[in-house]
Amino acid sequence: MEAAVENFKSLRVTNDLTRTKEPFSPVNGDRVNMYVCGVTAYDHCHIGHARCYISFDVIRRFLEFKGYDVFHIQNFTDVDDKIINKANELGVSFRELAREHEASYFETMDALGVKRAAAYPRATEHIEPMIKMISGLMEKGHAYEAEGNVYYSVSTFDGYGRMAGTEGDAAAADGQTEPGKRERRDFALWKVAKEGEPWWDSPWGKGRPGWHLECSAMAVGIAGPTLDIHGGGRDLMFPHHENEIAQSEAFTGKPFAKYWLHNGFVELDKEKMSKSLGNVIHLRDILKKTRPDALRLLFLSAHYKSPVSYSDDRLAEAEKGLARFETFFAKVDSAVGRAGQGDVRDRAGAVRNAASKARADFISAMDDDFDTPAALAALFTLVRTANTAMAEIESAPGARATRAEADALMAAKEIALELGGILGLFQGGVSNARSEDDGLVDALLGLLVRIRDGARAKKDWAVSDAVRDELDKLGFIIEDGPAGTSWRRK
């Protein structure tokens, strides 16, 4: 295990709590407790959720690739003002609404290839630990009761605002005013029940937990007192994660999380996507018209901490990028299937060197705060180098790869699949989302190619060019080589 532990030391992550890039060193050796804030289950997931959970899925996958034992926790908020209000509007119970949207979450995230967490705690299943935490905070002087509500007293925690900085302090000063609050920035740990709302018994009367308390009680109870990674969207840094730190550390007396990681926003025409702006795009709608891997590729083209721009044009570009991999894999299979004597020039060494370099560059990029754009660049460089080798093979006498070249090309493909898998790509096969009619399309394209080959043999260039041009308009590229004519999608 010593060699693996030594290898761990190369990973560095940017900690949003300290605003510095730090060597990654978990609290308990190779065990990583990672808690990611989950959805509030009152609506279907949108592309902002996809950006978040794809980002942390890739982080988890790379940690596991490095040899860490990752215990991934992701909660469901299943009682909350939004859930209660929407359930009342629809005339259903809050539990029924929450369960419906939990199922919707799994449906879309499974389609995106997001690995399931080890635990999905629900807020309503951890009421007792929440009451225990509130009682402990009151005993230590960090919380107080007011008219059936219990508030956290922010002034009792010296470190409040350290993650959000001065901006967080200013925002905290503008917190909501409620009866009995000592300071505007104090926040609710327990909320007195209102008529028509769900409630639980507590030492302070009937009520329900405050939203900020949920994650603290569940994380501390399941994996605490100190998490290795706490993650979520950048919008949660303040006040949610700031409040989590205050209440958790006041209760346990220990750091709540060693590393805080937050993904950037999704922008639509350089405008942040948000429900308040009415520009939310639901995942269910996107997945009806595009392949999951294309959406992954789009999001991974930006660093997880940076904002990423979403548009139909960018999604189309991602589809083209995905097609480059698919074409590469198909070409390798074809070259390997036709391998034989080949010409005397051996390109195996160049391909093997390119594959080895791609693997090293990929891992180096991911070791640098999970730099997926640089990691993808390493993969595309490998594809380009291998494609060049295959083009040289096709242009040489005999147009066949040697066995050594074929083995090198297959090794390059396997490395591309392995590294792509760390990014969550190609998990369902490189053409997992192609329609059932693709077999017919392939057959028709093959027929048109043979008709064109016949026209070329007769030097009927008008027919040959017409077939090529019409197929180009339909999105297919015709390629002529010594081994014959082939086609591929743009």
NUMAR-423420 format. One record per residue (C-alpha): residue in one letter; x, y, z. Coordinates in steps of 0.02 Angstrom, whole numbers. Last residue first. Example, Ala and Ser with C-alpha at 12.3 -4.5 7.8 and 13.67 -1.06 7.14 Angstrom:
BEGIN
ATOM   fiza        u        v        w
ATOM      s      684      -53      357
ATOM      a      615     -225      390
***
This chain:
BEGIN
ATOM   fiza        u        v        w
ATOM      k     -989      753    -1953
ATOM      r    -1046      573    -1971
ATOM      r     -930      451    -2055
ATOM      w     -903      372    -2224
ATOM      s     -779      254    -2305
ATOM      t     -715      229    -2482
ATOM      g     -581      102    -2528
ATOM      a     -420       35    -2453
ATOM      p     -317      160    -2551
ATOM      g     -423      302    -2480
ATOM      d     -580      403    -2517
ATOM      e     -672      486    -2371
ATOM      i     -857      534    -2377
ATOM      i     -918      646    -2237
ATOM      f    -1100      636    -2180
ATOM      g    -1210      778    -2114
ATOM      l    -1355      776    -2236
ATOM      k    -1277      916    -2339
ATOM      d    -1118      813    -2352
ATOM      l    -1221      664    -2413
ATOM      e    -1287      773    -2553
ATOM      d    -1112      830    -2601
ATOM      r    -1038      653    -2603
ATOM      v    -1181      581    -2706
ATOM      a    -1172      727    -2829
ATOM      d     -983      711    -2845
ATOM      s     -992      528    -2894
ATOM      v    -1139      556    -3012
ATOM      a    -1048      698    -3103
ATOM      w     -882      606    -3097
ATOM      d     -942      461    -3202
ATOM      k     -767      392    -3219
ATOM      k     -841      216    -3238
ATOM      a     -747      160    -3081
ATOM      r     -802      323    -2999
ATOM      a     -985      283    -3036
ATOM      g     -965      109    -2962
ATOM      d     -883      181    -2806
ATOM      r    -1029      303    -2793
ATOM      i    -1156      162    -2800
ATOM      r    -1054       69    -2668
ATOM      v    -1053      224    -2556
ATOM      l    -1240      243    -2579
ATOM      l    -1269       62    -2526
ATOM      g    -1158       81    -2373
ATOM      l    -1252      237    -2324
ATOM      l    -1416      141    -2339
ATOM      a    -1350       -2    -2230
ATOM      d    -1283      117    -2097
ATOM      v    -1447      211    -2094
ATOM      l    -1542       47    -2072
ATOM      g    -1432        0    -1926
ATOM      d    -1456      174    -1855
ATOM      d    -1644      149    -1847
ATOM      e    -1639       92    -1665
ATOM      s    -1576      264    -1617
ATOM      r    -1403      305    -1555
ATOM      a    -1391      336    -1368
ATOM      n    -1265      204    -1322
ATOM      s    -1150      238    -1469
ATOM      v     -984      242    -1378
ATOM      g    -1039      110    -1254
ATOM      g    -1140      140    -1097
ATOM      q     -992      199     -995
ATOM      f     -917      296    -1142
ATOM      l     -885      450    -1035
ATOM      g     -890      461     -844
ATOM      l     -734      570     -838
ATOM      i     -636      425     -762
ATOM      g     -715      318     -899
ATOM      g     -636      430    -1030
ATOM      l     -468      385     -955
ATOM      e     -502      198     -974
ATOM      l     -584      215    -1146
ATOM      a     -440      320    -1211
ATOM      i     -316      196    -1136
ATOM      e     -408       52    -1221
ATOM      k     -407      143    -1388
ATOM      a     -220      177    -1375
ATOM      a     -189       -6    -1332
ATOM      m     -291      -56    -1486
ATOM      l     -185       59    -1593
ATOM      a      -24      -14    -1521
ATOM      d      -84     -193    -1552
ATOM      a     -132     -148    -1731
ATOM      e       36      -67    -1760
ATOM      a      127     -222    -1696
ATOM      r       16     -334    -1804
ATOM      t       60     -226    -1953
ATOM      a      -73     -108    -2016
ATOM      r     -142     -127    -2191
ATOM      a     -147       -7    -2336
ATOM      g      -49     -127    -2447
ATOM      p       68        9    -2504
ATOM      a       52      158    -2385
ATOM      s      -92      284    -2387
ATOM      e     -198      184    -2264
ATOM      i      -51      166    -2143
ATOM      e      -15      352    -2150
ATOM      a     -198      390    -2113
ATOM      m     -192      267    -1968
ATOM      a      -40      355    -1894
ATOM      t     -125      524    -1912
ATOM      n     -280      455    -1827
ATOM      a     -172      393    -1683
ATOM      t      -95      566    -1660
ATOM      r     -263      654    -1668
ATOM      v     -345      532    -1547
ATOM      l     -202      552    -1423
ATOM      t     -212      741    -1435
ATOM      f     -401      730    -1403
ATOM      l     -369      631    -1244
ATOM      a     -237      752    -1179
ATOM      a     -352      899    -1217
ATOM      l     -488      813    -1116
ATOM      a     -373      809     -964
ATOM      a     -329      993     -990
ATOM      p     -514     1039     -992
ATOM      t     -545      920     -844
ATOM      d     -427     1006     -722
ATOM      f     -469      906     -565
ATOM      d     -373     1021     -447
ATOM      d     -204      985     -527
ATOM      d     -201      797     -505
ATOM      m     -329      789     -646
ATOM      a     -206      875     -763
ATOM      s      -61      762     -711
ATOM      i     -171      608     -735
ATOM      f     -217      662     -912
ATOM      d      -38      710     -957
ATOM      a       28      541     -900
ATOM      r     -108      445     -993
ATOM      a      -85      550    -1150
ATOM      k      103      525    -1143
ATOM      s       85      336    -1135
ATOM      a      -39      337    -1279
ATOM      a       72      449    -1385
ATOM      n      224      341    -1351
ATOM      r      125      185    -1399
ATOM      v       67      268    -1561
ATOM      a      243      324    -1608
ATOM      g      314      152    -1570
ATOM      a      183       61    -1673
ATOM      r      216      164    -1830
ATOM      d      319       29    -1917
ATOM      r      374       67    -2095
ATOM      v      397      -96    -2191
ATOM      d      221      -96    -2262
ATOM      g       78     -201    -2194
ATOM      q       94     -386    -2156
ATOM      g      -78     -407    -2082
ATOM      a     -206     -301    -1994
ATOM      r     -381     -292    -2071
ATOM      g     -479     -315    -1908
ATOM      v     -357     -206    -1812
ATOM      a     -376      -64    -1936
ATOM      s     -567      -79    -1932
ATOM      d     -573      -82    -1743
ATOM      v     -456       68    -1737
ATOM      k     -563      162    -1861
ATOM      a     -720      129    -1759
ATOM      f     -639      192    -1599
ATOM      f     -577      349    -1688
ATOM      t     -747      382    -1765
ATOM      e     -829      367    -1595
ATOM      f     -701      482    -1516
ATOM      r     -725      614    -1651
ATOM      a     -915      593    -1635
ATOM      l     -903      647    -1453
ATOM      g     -817      806    -1506
ATOM      k     -952      836    -1636
ATOM      e    -1086      812    -1504
ATOM      a     -994      936    -1393
ATOM      e     -999     1063    -1534
ATOM      a    -1187     1035    -1551
ATOM      l    -1206     1066    -1364
ATOM      r    -1108     1228    -1383
ATOM      d    -1224     1282    -1525
ATOM      d    -1380     1236    -1425
ATOM      s    -1317     1344    -1283
ATOM      y    -1236     1323    -1113
ATOM      s    -1093     1429    -1049
ATOM      v     -992     1361     -904
ATOM      p     -945     1458     -748
ATOM      s     -780     1405     -673
ATOM      k     -753     1292     -522
ATOM      y     -779     1132     -622
ATOM      h     -651     1185     -752
ATOM      a     -737     1203     -920
ATOM      s     -740     1073    -1060
ATOM      l     -810      953     -929
ATOM      f     -983     1035     -944
ATOM      l     -993     1012    -1133
ATOM      l     -921      836    -1129
ATOM      r    -1049      784     -998
ATOM      l    -1190      854    -1105
ATOM      a    -1122      758    -1254
ATOM      d    -1107      599    -1151
ATOM      p    -1292      610    -1106
ATOM      r    -1344      608    -1289
ATOM      t    -1454      747    -1352
ATOM      k    -1634      782    -1396
ATOM      k    -1741      699    -1265
ATOM      l    -1602      717    -1137
ATOM      i    -1619      906    -1143
ATOM      d    -1805      902    -1100
ATOM      r    -1783      786     -951
ATOM      l    -1638      892     -892
ATOM      h    -1747     1045     -865
ATOM      i    -1691     1213     -931
ATOM      v    -1719     1358     -810
ATOM      n    -1730     1532     -884
ATOM      g    -1870     1604     -777
ATOM      l    -1757     1737     -701
ATOM      s    -1810     1687     -524
ATOM      k    -1785     1503     -569
ATOM      s    -1602     1536     -606
ATOM      m    -1477     1517     -749
ATOM      k    -1340     1646     -739
ATOM      e    -1333     1759     -892
ATOM      k    -1186     1743    -1011
ATOM      d    -1301     1684    -1153
ATOM      l    -1365     1550    -1033
ATOM      e    -1240     1526     -892
ATOM      v    -1217     1371     -786
ATOM      f    -1138     1416     -619
ATOM      g     -974     1357     -546
ATOM      n     -942     1203     -440
ATOM      h     -896     1216     -256
ATOM      l     -764     1121     -156
ATOM      w     -734     1140       31
ATOM      y     -590     1037      100
ATOM      k     -561      989      282
ATOM      a     -742      986      334
ATOM      f     -830     1017      500
ATOM      p     -676     1064      600
ATOM      k     -695     1008      782
ATOM      g     -784     1075      937
ATOM      t     -930      959      898
ATOM      f    -1079     1077      921
ATOM      a     -995     1244      885
ATOM      e     -908     1163      737
ATOM      s    -1071     1099      664
ATOM      q    -1174     1258      694
ATOM      a    -1046     1380      623
ATOM      i     -987     1272      478
ATOM      e    -1164     1233      421
ATOM      n    -1207     1418      429
ATOM      e    -1066     1463      311
ATOM      h    -1118     1319      201
ATOM      h    -1296     1384      183
ATOM      p    -1269     1573      187
ATOM      f    -1167     1585       84
ATOM      m    -1066     1451       -5
ATOM      l    -1226     1372      -72
ATOM      d    -1233     1473     -234
ATOM      r    -1063     1399     -281
ATOM      g    -1145     1229     -301
ATOM      g    -1105     1086     -185
ATOM      g     -963      998      -97
ATOM      h     -898      950       74
ATOM      i     -739      848       65
ATOM      d     -641      763      204
ATOM      l     -781      770      330
ATOM      t     -747      801      514
ATOM      p     -867      748      652
ATOM      g     -925      658      557
ATOM      a     -979      521      436
ATOM      i    -1160      475      469
ATOM      g    -1212      581      618
ATOM      v    -1100      729      577
ATOM      a    -1159      730      396
ATOM      m    -1343      707      440
ATOM      a    -1347      838      578
ATOM      s    -1247      966      479
ATOM      c    -1344      936      318
ATOM      e    -1513      964      400
ATOM      l    -1472     1115      506
ATOM      h    -1466     1238      362
ATOM      w    -1647     1200      313
ATOM      g    -1724     1237      483
ATOM      p    -1802     1089      571
ATOM      r    -1988     1065      597
ATOM      g    -2115     1117      728
ATOM      k    -2222     1064      875
ATOM      g    -2158     1124     1043
ATOM      w    -1990     1182     1106
ATOM      p    -1936     1014     1181
ATOM      s    -1984      938     1012
ATOM      d    -2134      854      930
ATOM      w    -2134      847      741
ATOM      w    -2232      950      615
ATOM      p    -2305      952      441
ATOM      e    -2387     1117      390
ATOM      g    -2573     1157      380
ATOM      e    -2567     1287      519
ATOM      k    -2391     1342      557
ATOM      a    -2267     1239      655
ATOM      v    -2129     1330      749
ATOM      k    -1964     1328      656
ATOM      w    -1807     1249      728
ATOM      l    -1627     1295      685
ATOM      a    -1672     1466      618
ATOM      f    -1537     1593      575
ATOM      d    -1457     1740      667
ATOM      r    -1403     1876      543
ATOM      r    -1540     1997      595
ATOM      e    -1487     1989      776
ATOM      r    -1582     1946      934
ATOM      k    -1723     1860      843
ATOM      g    -1886     1857      943
ATOM      p    -2004     1899      801
ATOM      e    -1918     1881      632
ATOM      t    -1804     1999      536
ATOM      q    -1725     1924      381
ATOM      g    -1537     1935      357
ATOM      d    -1457     2097      295
ATOM      a    -1309     2088      415
ATOM      a    -1270     1916      347
ATOM      a    -1249     1986      172
ATOM      a    -1121     2111      233
ATOM      d    -1024     1978      328
ATOM      g    -1031     1863      177
ATOM      e     -958     1997       64
ATOM      t     -820     2022      192
ATOM      g     -768     1841      173
ATOM      a     -889     1703      120
ATOM      m     -778     1567      191
ATOM      r     -725     1660      349
ATOM      g     -898     1732      382
ATOM      y     -922     1660      557
ATOM      g     -758     1609      637
ATOM      d     -792     1688      807
ATOM      f     -955     1595      840
ATOM      t    -1059     1673      980
ATOM      s    -1112     1821      870
ATOM      v    -1204     1701      754
ATOM      s    -1333     1653      885
ATOM      y    -1423     1505      806
ATOM      y    -1610     1523      822
ATOM      v    -1744     1412      899
ATOM      n    -1927     1448      863
ATOM      g    -2068     1419      987
ATOM      e    -2086     1604     1030
ATOM      a    -1897     1631     1043
ATOM      e    -1776     1495     1095
ATOM      y    -1588     1520     1098
ATOM      a    -1433     1448     1016
ATOM      h    -1244     1453     1039
ATOM      g    -1243     1450     1230
ATOM      k    -1166     1278     1250
ATOM      e    -1329     1203     1314
ATOM      m    -1423     1282     1169
ATOM      l    -1303     1206     1043
ATOM      g    -1323     1035     1122
ATOM      s    -1513     1048     1118
ATOM      i    -1506     1096      934
ATOM      m    -1392      949      896
ATOM      k    -1506      827      987
ATOM      i    -1659      895      896
ATOM      m    -1568      869      731
ATOM      p    -1518      692      779
ATOM      e    -1702      657      818
ATOM      i    -1766      730      654
ATOM      h    -1654      621      547
ATOM      e    -1776      525      436
ATOM      t    -1869      683      384
ATOM      a    -1709      758      316
ATOM      r    -1678      613      199
ATOM      p    -1512      522      193
ATOM      y    -1450      463       23
ATOM      a    -1303      348       63
ATOM      a    -1169      260      -40
ATOM      a    -1195      384     -181
ATOM      r    -1253      327     -353
ATOM      k    -1135      349     -498
ATOM      v    -1186      487     -619
ATOM      g    -1203      405     -790
ATOM      l    -1309      543     -863
ATOM      a    -1458      425     -881
ATOM      d    -1437      375     -698
ATOM      m    -1441      560     -655
ATOM      t    -1604      585     -750
ATOM      e    -1699      437     -676
ATOM      f    -1624      457     -503
ATOM      y    -1683      638     -490
ATOM      s    -1856      594     -554
ATOM      a    -1872      463     -417
ATOM      e    -1825      595     -288
ATOM      h    -1952      707     -373
ATOM      e    -2096      587     -345
ATOM      r    -2038      549     -168
ATOM      a    -2041      734     -123
ATOM      l    -2216      761     -192
ATOM      e    -2286      610     -100
ATOM      r    -2201      662       61
ATOM      f    -2270      840       51
ATOM      s    -2444      769       35
ATOM      v    -2545      809     -120
ATOM      g    -2668      949     -162
ATOM      l    -2562     1020     -302
ATOM      e    -2550     1194     -225
ATOM      n    -2525     1119      -52
ATOM      a    -2384     1009     -117
ATOM      k    -2305     1162     -198
ATOM      n    -2308     1261      -36
ATOM      i    -2243     1117       71
ATOM      i    -2101     1076      -48
ATOM      k    -2047     1257      -65
ATOM      d    -2057     1287      124
ATOM      d    -1952     1132      162
ATOM      v    -1971      947      196
ATOM      d    -1889      816       84
ATOM      t    -1713      888       72
ATOM      f    -1624      740       -3
ATOM      n    -1445      708       52
ATOM      q    -1288      653      -37
ATOM      i    -1156      546       47
ATOM      h    -1005      472      -42
ATOM      f     -887      356       52
ATOM      v     -735      354      -60
ATOM      d     -600      222      -34
ATOM      y     -452      304     -118
ATOM      g     -347      212     -247
ATOM      k     -308      351     -370
ATOM      f     -446      286     -484
ATOM      e     -565      302     -337
ATOM      l     -515      484     -316
ATOM      f     -537      509     -503
ATOM      r     -712      435     -501
ATOM      r     -763      540     -350
ATOM      i     -705      701     -431
ATOM      v     -793      650     -592
ATOM      d     -956      618     -499
ATOM      f     -931      783     -408
ATOM      s     -930      879     -571
ATOM      i    -1071      775     -649
ATOM      y    -1175      811     -493
ATOM      c    -1153      999     -501
ATOM      r    -1170     1024     -689
ATOM      a    -1322      909     -695
ATOM      h    -1405     1007     -554
ATOM      g    -1378     1167     -655
ATOM      i    -1451     1076     -806
ATOM      h    -1618     1059     -718
ATOM      c    -1688      923     -604
ATOM      h    -1876      904     -586
ATOM      d    -1964      998     -448
ATOM      y    -2002      989     -261
ATOM      a    -1861      877     -198
ATOM      t    -1735     1000     -129
ATOM      v    -1582      927     -211
ATOM      g    -1423      861     -132
ATOM      c    -1276      941      -44
ATOM      v    -1121      836      -73
ATOM      y    -1034      747       72
ATOM      m     -869      659       39
ATOM      n     -788      547      170
ATOM      v     -623      491       94
ATOM      r     -533      339      166
ATOM      d     -353      321      106
ATOM      g     -277      384      268
ATOM      n     -408      445      391
ATOM      v     -414      635      386
ATOM      p     -385      643      199
ATOM      s     -228      726      126
ATOM      f     -249      827      -34
ATOM      p     -106      949      -56
ATOM      e     -177     1127      -52
ATOM      k     -227     1259     -179
ATOM      t     -280     1413      -82
ATOM      r     -442     1507      -50
ATOM      t     -441     1445      131
ATOM      l     -623     1390      139
ATOM      d     -638     1369      -49
ATOM      n     -501     1237      -47
ATOM      t     -418     1220     -216
ATOM      v     -362     1040     -232
ATOM      r     -192      958     -254
ATOM      l     -158      776     -296
ATOM      s       25      722     -306
ATOM      k       26      652     -129
ATOM      f      -87      507     -173
ATOM      n       53      419     -267
ATOM      e      149      396     -104
ATOM      v       -6      312      -31
ATOM      a      -12      193     -180
ATOM      a      171      148     -161
ATOM      e      150      116       25
ATOM      m        0        0        0
***
